[in-house]
């Protein structure tokens, strides 16, 4: 069902709409739109001279949102690793991949792509805090 949008795209483009971005009424145009041809040059396109500024911006985003919880995040990630290495590895790899994509994507607003990474850090924080709370004596 979700991919049905792509099936509808050439049908809508064939009806001479006022905007036919990419010319999806042809196979080459359809392929260009569906594969994000316009954006391909932006992926890992950040010039090397700008890497340091972008890495600092990435760190600022993480610290602005999670500075007090980073120790809990590390503890939560470690606990998850001890319980379920496959899940922990998948989340870690996803975190690194999303962070790299967002950091080196060549647009001014690329850090918005860090949102999934921020959600993973929030999950790790919750696991770490839960572990700490479970260790507290109950009265």
Secondary structure as GFF3:
##gff-version 3
##sequence-region A 1 139
A	DSSP	alpha_helix	4	14	.	.	.	ID=ss1
A	DSSP	alpha_helix	27	34	.	.	.	ID=ss2
A	DSSP	three_ten_helix	37	42	.	.	.	ID=ss3
A	DSSP	three_ten_helix	48	50	.	.	.	ID=ss4
A	DSSP	alpha_helix	51	66	.	.	.	ID=ss5
A	DSSP	three_ten_helix	67	69	.	.	.	ID=ss6
A	DSSP	alpha_helix	70	83	.	.	.	ID=ss7
A	DSSP	alpha_helix	85	104	.	.	.	ID=ss8
A	DSSP	three_ten_helix	110	114	.	.	.	ID=ss9
A	DSSP	alpha_helix	115	135	.	.	.	ID=ss10
###
